[in-house]
Amino acid sequence: MNLSFADLRAGFYATVRAPIAQILGWLCLLGATYPQMYDKDYKLPQHFDVYVYWYALNNWFSGNSLYDWYALPDYKMYPFTYPPFGAWALSPLTWFDYETAARLMIMAIALQTAVIVALVGRSLGWSWGSAFAIAPWAAILVQQCLEPFTQSVGFAQVNTAMMALVMIDVAAPPSWKGRGVASGLAAAIKLTPAIAVLIFLLHRQWRSAITMVATSLTVTLLSWVISPGESARFFFDAMWDPQRAGDAYYTSNQNLKGFVARALPENTWSIAWAITVALALVAAVWLCLRIQAAATSVVTPHVIYDDAAPGPLNAAAPATGATVSAASAAPSRSGATRKPSHLTDRRSNHDPGAAGLPHHLVAPLGVGASQRGSANRGGATAKVRTPGRCGPSAGSIIHHGPALVVPLRAG
């Protein structure tokens, strides 16, 4: 028996979405963390970051300064490096003994990785059911194969929680009024997620950018009211000391500053780092513009009117859902070409079933909620079908009567 790719894909989705498969997936994801929680002697391996979190917070809650505890006190190295709001966000770790807190942190990282995978899938147009069914299995592979996730588990870091918060906003539709809150919280916990505001600015999503900044400032000021001494110590002193986070040339410092520090003499680090950052930003903007241009040109919807359309195109599936009105579909004369009104405004034409992605991005991926419309002109009916979530490609044509919608592929 010959099975098509569509048959195999449908069978795969049906399998992973089965309740027993979903339960097994989440259990396997948590089970995959066992080597990080128990060594060969059934003891907790060393997880450096959660060790710093737990001991620094307990030292703070014992009446000492949050920023005067060091993991290596003889060298004054590796203190707590996050703002006071980050300390309050991590404070539930102190409700448990260190080993329990570390193991809970490791399991939380695994679950956060699955949430990230699900949100990425959702932003690509998967249904919530498919996204969360595939998420645990994909998260196992991600944690084993991608170095940043492997390191986050090894150190028991807070990074996956920060990425999950940012992804909540990135995957949310631009029309959601709460978009930016999760990223703002992440930026207040650990400063590096603040870079996510560029995502909103580059997309000219001003409300989301303002919401992110306002959220971050609000919780930071609130923590300043609660912990004024520690807040002043962090923002006026500790934040400006690069040695608190370790030496730049350390091998786990996988960023541009680490690359420069390992490749060049120390007296050239600052200028070389500034140049590499500028080049990286230029390359990133260029790449974003190229992707946007490609996405816009891959599918160009046209309405072509031809009263003598050939016979094979007249077979159409029954129309359901949205209707294209005659006023928006009929041209002034036969042969004219125009976009339907529901495709003219790219900013407002979002598919709620595909996490708000515009059709010029959704259609090339073959995802998005199925829509069928009809338009009457001179008694004839045009059937229009856009790609379904797991349906036909963007090149699909369903036609009846004088109106023909042709999504043209570039190249």
C-alpha positions as CSV (number, residue, x, y, z in Angstrom):
1,M,0.0,0.0,0.0
2,N,1.4,3.4,-1.0
3,L,1.0,6.1,1.5
4,S,1.4,9.8,0.6
5,F,3.2,12.3,2.8
6,A,-0.2,13.7,3.8
7,D,-1.3,10.3,5.0
8,L,1.9,9.9,7.1
9,R,1.6,13.3,8.5
10,A,-2.0,12.7,9.5
11,G,-1.1,9.5,11.1
12,F,1.7,11.1,13.0
13,Y,-0.6,13.9,14.3
14,A,-3.2,11.3,15.3
15,T,-0.6,9.3,17.2
16,V,1.0,12.1,19.2
17,R,-2.3,13.6,20.0
18,A,-3.7,10.4,21.5
19,P,-4.1,10.8,25.3
20,I,-1.8,7.9,26.2
21,A,1.0,9.3,23.9
22,Q,0.7,12.8,25.5
23,I,0.9,11.4,29.0
24,L,3.9,9.3,28.0
25,G,5.6,12.2,26.4
26,W,5.5,14.4,29.5
27,L,6.6,11.5,31.7
28,C,9.5,10.8,29.3
29,L,10.5,14.5,29.4
30,L,10.7,14.5,33.2
31,G,12.4,11.2,33.2
32,A,15.1,12.5,30.9
33,T,16.1,14.9,33.7
34,Y,17.1,12.0,36.0
35,P,20.9,12.0,35.1
36,Q,20.9,15.7,36.0
37,M,19.3,15.1,39.4
38,Y,21.2,11.9,40.5
39,D,24.8,10.8,39.8
40,K,26.0,7.2,39.9
41,D,26.0,7.4,43.8
42,Y,22.4,8.7,43.8
43,K,23.5,12.2,44.9
44,L,22.8,15.6,43.4
45,P,25.5,16.6,40.9
46,Q,26.9,20.2,41.1
47,H,24.6,22.8,39.5
48,F,26.4,26.0,39.9
49,D,23.7,28.7,39.2
50,V,21.0,27.3,41.4
51,Y,23.6,26.9,44.1
52,V,24.3,30.7,43.9
53,Y,20.6,31.5,43.8
54,W,19.7,29.4,46.9
55,Y,22.7,30.4,49.1
56,A,22.7,34.1,48.2
57,L,18.9,34.3,48.9
58,N,19.2,32.5,52.2
59,N,22.1,34.8,53.1
60,W,19.9,37.8,52.3
61,F,16.9,36.6,54.2
62,S,19.2,36.0,57.2
63,G,19.8,39.8,57.3
64,N,22.9,40.2,55.2
65,S,23.4,42.0,51.9
66,L,22.2,40.2,48.8
67,Y,25.3,41.3,46.9
68,D,28.0,40.5,49.4
69,W,27.7,36.7,49.3
70,Y,30.2,34.9,47.0
71,A,30.3,31.3,45.8
72,L,34.2,31.7,46.0
73,P,34.6,34.1,48.9
74,D,38.4,33.9,48.9
75,Y,38.5,35.3,45.3
76,K,35.2,37.3,45.6
77,M,33.8,35.6,42.6
78,Y,30.4,34.5,41.5
79,P,27.9,36.5,43.6
80,F,24.2,37.0,42.9
81,T,24.1,39.1,39.7
82,Y,20.4,39.8,39.2
83,P,18.3,42.9,40.2
84,P,16.3,42.7,43.5
85,F,13.1,41.9,41.6
86,G,14.9,38.8,40.2
87,A,15.7,37.8,43.8
88,W,12.1,38.1,44.8
89,A,11.1,36.1,41.8
90,L,13.5,33.3,42.8
91,S,12.7,33.4,46.5
92,P,10.3,30.4,46.4
93,L,13.5,28.3,46.0
94,T,14.2,29.0,49.7
95,W,11.0,27.3,50.7
96,F,12.9,24.0,50.3
97,D,16.2,22.6,51.2
98,Y,19.0,23.0,48.6
99,E,18.8,19.6,47.0
100,T,15.0,19.7,46.6
101,A,15.2,23.2,45.2
102,A,17.8,22.2,42.7
103,R,15.8,19.2,41.5
104,L,12.7,21.3,41.2
105,M,14.6,23.8,39.2
106,I,15.8,21.1,36.8
107,M,12.3,19.8,36.2
108,A,11.0,23.3,35.7
109,I,13.7,23.9,33.0
110,A,12.5,20.8,31.2
111,L,8.9,22.0,31.3
112,Q,9.8,25.5,30.3
113,T,11.7,24.0,27.3
114,A,8.5,22.2,26.2
115,V,6.5,25.4,26.6
116,I,9.0,27.2,24.4
117,V,8.7,24.5,21.7
118,A,4.9,24.7,21.9
119,L,4.9,28.5,21.6
120,V,7.3,28.3,18.6
121,G,4.9,25.7,17.0
122,R,1.9,27.9,17.7
123,S,3.6,30.9,16.1
124,L,4.1,28.8,13.0
125,G,0.4,28.0,12.9
126,W,0.0,24.7,14.7
127,S,-3.1,24.2,16.7
128,W,-2.7,24.3,20.5
129,G,-3.5,20.6,20.6
130,S,-0.8,19.7,18.1
131,A,1.7,22.1,19.7
132,F,1.5,20.7,23.2
133,A,1.3,17.1,21.9
134,I,4.6,17.4,20.1
135,A,6.2,19.7,22.7
136,P,7.5,17.1,25.2
137,W,9.1,14.9,22.6
138,A,10.7,17.8,20.8
139,A,11.9,19.3,24.1
140,I,13.8,16.1,24.9
141,L,15.7,16.4,21.6
142,V,16.2,20.2,22.2
143,Q,17.7,19.7,25.6
144,Q,20.0,16.9,24.4
145,C,21.1,18.5,21.1
146,L,21.2,22.3,21.5
147,E,24.1,23.6,23.6
148,P,22.3,26.6,25.2
149,F,19.6,24.3,26.6
150,T,22.1,21.7,27.6
151,Q,24.1,24.3,29.5
152,S,20.9,25.7,31.2
153,V,20.1,22.3,32.6
154,G,23.7,21.6,33.6
155,F,24.0,24.9,35.5
156,A,20.2,24.9,36.5
157,Q,19.9,28.4,35.2
158,V,16.9,30.7,34.9
159,N,17.4,31.3,31.2
160,T,14.7,29.0,29.9
161,A,12.2,30.8,32.1
162,M,13.3,34.1,30.5
163,M,13.0,32.7,27.0
164,A,9.5,31.3,27.7
165,L,8.3,34.6,29.0
166,V,9.6,36.4,25.9
167,M,8.1,33.7,23.6
168,I,4.7,34.2,25.2
169,D,4.7,37.8,23.8
170,V,6.3,36.9,20.5
171,A,3.8,34.1,19.8
172,A,0.8,36.3,20.9
173,P,-1.3,38.1,18.3
174,P,-0.4,41.8,18.0
175,S,-4.0,42.7,18.9
176,W,-3.6,41.2,22.4
177,K,-3.6,44.0,24.9
178,G,-1.4,42.2,27.3
179,R,1.4,41.6,24.8
180,G,4.6,42.9,26.3
181,V,3.8,42.1,30.0
182,A,5.7,38.8,30.0
183,S,8.8,40.2,28.3
184,G,8.7,43.1,30.7
185,L,8.8,40.8,33.7
186,A,11.7,38.8,32.1
187,A,13.7,42.1,31.7
188,A,13.1,43.0,35.3
189,I,14.3,39.6,36.5
190,K,17.4,39.5,34.4
191,L,18.5,42.5,32.3
192,T,19.4,40.6,29.1
193,P,15.8,39.8,28.0
194,A,15.3,43.6,27.6
195,I,16.7,43.1,24.1
196,A,13.3,41.7,23.2
197,V,11.9,45.2,22.9
198,L,13.7,45.5,19.6
199,I,11.3,42.8,18.2
200,F,8.4,45.1,18.8
201,L,10.2,48.2,17.6
202,L,11.3,46.6,14.4
203,H,7.7,45.5,13.7
204,R,6.5,49.0,14.7
205,Q,4.3,47.5,17.4
206,W,4.5,50.5,19.6
207,R,1.9,49.5,22.1
208,S,3.6,46.2,22.8
209,A,7.0,48.0,23.2
210,I,5.5,50.5,25.6
211,T,3.7,47.8,27.6
212,M,7.0,45.9,28.0
213,V,8.9,48.9,29.2
214,A,6.1,50.1,31.5
215,T,5.8,46.6,33.0
216,S,9.6,46.3,33.6
217,L,9.8,49.8,35.2
218,T,6.7,49.2,37.4
219,V,7.9,46.0,39.0
220,T,11.5,47.4,39.3
221,L,10.1,50.5,41.1
222,L,8.0,48.3,43.3
223,S,11.0,46.2,44.3
224,W,12.9,49.4,45.0
225,V,10.2,50.4,47.5
226,I,10.4,47.0,49.2
227,S,14.2,46.7,49.1
228,P,15.6,50.2,48.6
229,G,19.1,49.4,49.9
230,E,19.6,46.4,47.6
231,S,18.1,48.2,44.6
232,A,20.5,51.2,45.0
233,R,23.4,48.8,45.5
234,F,22.6,46.9,42.3
235,F,21.8,49.8,39.9
236,F,24.5,52.2,41.1
237,D,27.3,49.7,41.8
238,A,27.0,45.9,41.2
239,M,25.4,46.3,37.7
240,W,28.5,48.2,36.4
241,D,31.0,45.6,37.6
242,P,31.7,43.1,34.8
243,Q,33.8,40.9,37.0
244,R,30.9,39.9,39.1
245,A,29.6,37.6,36.4
246,G,33.1,36.0,35.8
247,D,35.9,36.6,33.3
248,A,34.9,37.4,29.7
249,Y,37.2,34.7,28.2
250,Y,35.6,31.9,30.2
251,T,34.7,29.1,27.7
252,S,31.0,29.0,28.7
253,N,30.7,32.7,27.8
254,Q,29.3,32.0,24.3
255,N,28.7,35.6,23.1
256,L,30.5,38.2,21.1
257,K,32.4,39.5,24.1
258,G,33.6,36.0,24.9
259,F,34.7,35.5,21.3
260,V,36.7,38.7,21.3
261,A,38.2,38.0,24.7
262,R,39.5,34.6,23.6
263,A,40.8,35.8,20.2
264,L,42.4,39.2,20.9
265,P,44.7,40.9,23.5
266,E,42.8,42.5,26.4
267,N,43.7,46.1,25.4
268,T,41.7,45.6,22.1
269,W,38.6,44.1,23.7
270,S,36.4,47.1,23.9
271,I,36.9,48.5,20.4
272,A,36.8,45.0,18.8
273,W,33.6,44.2,20.7
274,A,31.9,47.4,19.6
275,I,32.8,46.7,16.0
276,T,31.5,43.1,16.1
277,V,28.3,44.2,17.7
278,A,27.7,46.9,15.1
279,L,28.4,44.4,12.3
280,A,26.1,41.9,13.9
281,L,23.3,44.4,14.2
282,V,23.7,45.5,10.5
283,A,23.6,41.8,9.4
284,A,20.6,41.1,11.6
285,V,18.6,44.1,10.2
286,W,19.6,43.1,6.6
287,L,18.5,39.5,7.2
288,C,15.2,40.6,8.7
289,L,14.5,42.9,5.7
290,R,15.4,40.1,3.3
291,I,13.1,37.7,5.1
292,Q,10.3,40.2,5.1
293,A,10.7,40.9,1.4
294,A,10.8,37.2,0.5
295,A,7.7,36.5,2.6
296,T,5.8,39.4,1.0
297,S,6.7,38.2,-2.6
298,V,6.2,34.5,-2.2
299,V,2.4,34.7,-2.3
300,T,0.8,37.5,-4.2
301,P,-3.0,37.0,-4.3
302,H,-4.7,38.2,-7.5
303,V,-8.3,38.0,-8.6
304,I,-8.4,37.3,-12.3
305,Y,-11.8,37.6,-14.1
306,D,-12.3,35.4,-17.1
307,D,-15.8,34.6,-18.3
308,A,-14.5,31.8,-20.3
309,A,-12.5,29.9,-17.6
310,P,-11.5,26.4,-18.7
311,G,-13.6,23.5,-17.5
312,P,-11.1,21.7,-15.2
313,L,-11.1,24.7,-12.9
314,N,-14.8,24.7,-12.4
315,A,-14.8,21.9,-9.8
316,A,-15.0,23.4,-6.4
317,A,-15.5,22.3,-2.8
318,P,-18.7,23.5,-1.1
319,A,-18.2,27.0,0.2
320,T,-18.4,27.7,3.9
321,G,-17.1,30.4,6.2
322,A,-16.3,33.9,5.1
323,T,-17.9,35.5,2.1
324,V,-16.3,37.9,-0.3
325,S,-18.8,40.5,-1.2
326,A,-19.6,41.3,-4.8
327,A,-18.7,44.9,-4.2
328,S,-15.2,43.9,-3.2
329,A,-14.7,41.2,-5.8
330,A,-16.2,42.7,-9.0
331,P,-14.0,44.8,-11.2
332,S,-15.2,47.5,-13.6
333,R,-14.6,45.2,-16.6
334,S,-13.6,41.7,-17.6
335,G,-9.9,41.0,-17.4
336,A,-9.1,43.5,-14.6
337,T,-6.9,42.4,-11.7
338,R,-7.3,43.6,-8.1
339,K,-6.8,42.3,-4.6
340,P,-9.9,41.5,-2.6
341,S,-10.6,44.0,0.2
342,H,-9.8,41.5,2.9
343,L,-6.2,41.2,1.6
344,T,-5.5,44.9,1.1
345,D,-4.6,45.8,4.7
346,R,-1.8,43.5,5.8
347,R,-1.7,44.9,9.3
348,S,-5.3,44.0,10.1
349,N,-5.6,40.8,8.1
350,H,-4.6,38.3,10.7
351,D,-5.5,34.6,11.1
352,P,-6.5,34.1,14.8
353,G,-6.0,30.4,14.4
354,A,-2.3,31.0,13.5
355,A,-1.3,33.2,16.4
356,G,-1.9,36.4,14.5
357,L,0.4,35.7,11.6
358,P,-0.5,37.8,8.6
359,H,-1.6,35.8,5.5
360,H,1.5,36.8,3.5
361,L,3.5,34.9,6.1
362,V,1.0,32.1,6.8
363,A,0.2,31.1,3.2
364,P,3.8,30.3,2.2
365,L,4.0,27.9,5.2
366,G,0.9,26.1,4.2
367,V,-0.7,26.9,7.6
368,G,-3.6,28.9,8.8
369,A,-7.3,28.4,9.3
370,S,-9.2,27.2,6.3
371,Q,-11.4,29.8,4.7
372,R,-13.7,29.6,1.8
373,G,-15.6,32.4,0.2
374,S,-17.9,33.1,-2.7
375,A,-18.5,36.1,-4.9
376,N,-21.3,36.6,-7.3
377,R,-20.9,38.5,-10.6
378,G,-23.5,38.2,-13.2
379,G,-25.1,35.2,-11.7
380,A,-21.8,33.2,-11.5
381,T,-20.0,32.2,-8.4
382,A,-16.3,32.2,-7.6
383,K,-15.0,29.8,-5.0
384,V,-11.9,30.9,-3.0
385,R,-9.9,28.7,-0.7
386,T,-6.9,29.7,1.3
387,P,-4.4,27.1,2.6
388,G,-5.7,25.1,5.6
389,R,-3.7,24.4,8.8
390,C,-2.5,21.2,7.4
391,G,-4.1,21.5,4.1
392,P,-3.1,22.2,0.5
393,S,-0.2,24.4,-0.5
394,A,-0.3,28.0,-1.3
395,G,-0.6,27.1,-5.0
396,S,-4.0,25.6,-4.6
397,I,-6.7,26.9,-7.0
398,I,-10.4,26.2,-6.6
399,H,-12.5,28.0,-9.2
400,H,-16.1,28.2,-10.3
401,G,-17.5,30.8,-12.7
402,P,-15.8,33.9,-13.9
403,A,-13.7,34.8,-10.9
404,L,-10.3,33.0,-10.3
405,V,-8.1,33.6,-7.3
406,V,-4.5,32.6,-8.2
407,P,-1.9,32.8,-5.3
408,L,1.3,33.2,-7.4
409,R,4.5,31.7,-6.2
410,A,7.8,33.6,-6.6
411,G,10.4,31.8,-8.7
